[in-house]
Amino acid sequence: MKIDLHLHLEEGPYSPRWLQRTMESLTAMTDSSEQIHTQAWMQESFGLLERRMAGGAFTSEWLDLYLKQAKQRGIHTVGIVDHLYRFTKYKAYYEKHMLLEDTLIGRLQREWLDQVCMADSDHFVACIQAQKEKWQREGVQLRLGIEADYFPGCEQELAGILKEQPYDYVIGSVHFVDGWGFDNPATQTYFEQFDLEVLYARFFEIVGQAVSSRLFDIVAHLDNLKAFNYRPDEQRLLPMYEKIADLLVAHDTATEINAGMVYRYPIREMCPSPAFLAVLAAKGVLFTTSTDAHFPDDLGGYTDQQLEMLKQAGVREIVTFQNRRRSRHWLE
């Protein structure tokens, strides 16, 4: 069974590159009666973009493109999530934990948060829930999820937030080390200030706390700190990998094999790395598969490769979720 359980409908900042990528996705996924790259084709394409911008991401028209791609690629179960930081209702949660003071990194992160935090969580949830029956008729199971950032000490507040909506599953992720958003291209030079082994030790300490919190059904992209190719000798990280694997097993928490960094970041590598995957598989950690797509044409693009990687590592089943209940499925 093919699963893609970590997809997004939209992600800022809303740059010229975002506009270009949205146009690329629309034209790739929409049949046209016009000859490609003619003026008539461009006018038609601008019409698609205009409707997308006017309607936003939480529309049946935009979701239909994800459904179309899922059917074309034979994906049985699709999980659509949004980042918690996208919702204005939860902006204060991030303001409490991010570095936002009047420094270079603080100003950059404040700018980023203001750019991306603009959506309504109720609108998102209602959109996905309304599409589930339609998707099922088309032979694809649609699941509703949320991707929530874990910060040390956030447990009580985040537990309350996660109970507010009827999610099928909750993904926990670590995108911040002591308030610094390390996967933001605008702040990547901050890596130069650290001893990388010390930084990774702190990162995995936070990941371990996220797992131990028992707030999450899945803890995502376990080694995403590597995004910009800042990583010490991986042999030095193996004890950290072992500890995370042990915690995932002890707390009966799944992880994912995530393709997002293969095509969106300089590292060009799955999360977890092959070495980390071997450790996790040997310990019996549970997996799901995800592309971490932010546009419909990326859905399912790496699923076959991921399933083969899991098989080669000795993994024999993958997991999905519905109403916060986990089910296991044998790999074909």
Beta strands, then each sheet from edge to edge (+ up, - down):
strand 1: 3-8
strand 2: 77-81
strand 3: 141-149
strand 4: 169-173
strand 5: 176-177
strand 6: 180-181
strand 7: 218-219
strand 8: 254-258
strand 9: 287-290
strand 10: 317-322
strand 11: 325-330
sheet 1: 1+ 2+ 3+ 4+ 7+ 8+ 9+
sheet 2: 5+ 6-
sheet 3: 10+ 11-
end
